[in-house]
Amino acid sequence: MKKILFLTTLLSFSILAFAQLDQKVLKEEKRKIISVLENYITANETQNIKLMEEIWATDEDIEAFGTAAGERLQGWQDIKSTFVHQFNSFSNTYISARDQIINIDESGKIAWFSQMINYNYLLEGVAKKYEGIRYTGVLKNKNGQWKLVQMHLSLPH
């Protein structure tokens, strides 16, 4: 009986230690994802296409939905050219994010997020302001690096 109690106690402590380790790993992975999302904002604000290339998977099966009705971009080249056009048209961009939620699947290879953003910029000298944009997306862990593979922006009505 003492042997069973000892083994049960040992197993319980092992499970708790493993769960704590998993929570530490999960917390670190979420920190990495937060960094990717912060870099997305920084890349927009500084009009840095190189930084965009670092946070996006540059594959042809990635996808982005913009705020315009027909704005469905497929593949890195479409997404990149849209950012380049935007960077050439916008100035003084400022983006703030709130209400961020991040989830990671059990395998640690796929994550998804949602957040609300406010987007301010100048277009041909005219101030534009969008509040409460819903920003969602999917990231994939590629060789230890989290990369955006899908995003969707939608405006409130």
Residue pairs with C-beta under 8 A, 6 or more apart in sequence:
25 108
26 104
29 104
29 108
29 111
29 141
29 146
30 102
30 104
32 146
33 102
33 104
33 111
33 113
33 139
33 146
34 100
34 102
36 55
36 139
36 146
36 147
36 148
37 97
37 100
37 113
37 115
39 51
39 54
39 55
40 52
40 55
40 148
41 95
41 97
41 117
42 48
42 51
43 49
43 51
43 52
43 55
43 83
44 86
44 93
44 95
45 93
45 94
45 95
47 87
47 90
47 93
49 80
49 83
49 84
49 87
52 80
52 83
53 80
55 147
55 148
56 62
56 76
56 79
56 147
56 148
56 149
57 76
57 140
57 142
57 147
57 148
57 149
58 76
59 75
59 76
59 149
60 74
60 75
60 76
60 77
61 74
61 75
61 149
62 74
62 75
62 76
62 79
62 148
62 149
62 150
63 72
63 73
63 74
63 149
63 150
63 151
64 72
64 73
64 78
64 79
64 82
64 150
64 151
64 152
65 71
65 72
65 73
65 151
65 152
65 153
65 154
66 72
66 73
66 82
66 153
67 130
67 133
67 153
67 154
67 155
71 82
73 79
73 82
89 123
89 124
90 121
90 122
90 123
91 121
91 122
92 120
92 121
92 122
93 119
93 120
93 121
94 120
94 121
95 117
95 118
95 119
95 120
96 117
96 118
97 115
97 116
97 117
97 135
98 115
98 116
98 117
99 114
99 115
99 116
100 113
100 114
100 115
101 113
101 114
101 115
102 111
102 112
102 113
103 111
103 112
103 113
104 110
104 111
105 111
108 141
109 140
109 141
110 138
110 139
110 140
110 141
111 138
111 139
111 140
111 141
111 146
112 136
112 137
112 138
112 139
113 136
113 137
113 139
114 134
114 135
114 136
115 135
115 136
116 132
116 133
116 134
116 135
117 133
117 135
118 129
118 130
118 131
118 132
118 133
119 128
119 129
119 130
119 133
120 127
120 128
120 129
120 130
121 127
121 128
122 128
130 155
131 156
132 155
132 156
133 153
133 154
133 155
133 156
134 152
134 153
134 154
134 155
134 156
135 151
135 152
135 153
136 151
136 152
137 148
137 149
137 150
137 151
137 152
138 148
138 149
138 150
138 151
139 146
139 147
139 148
139 149
140 146
140 147
140 149
141 147
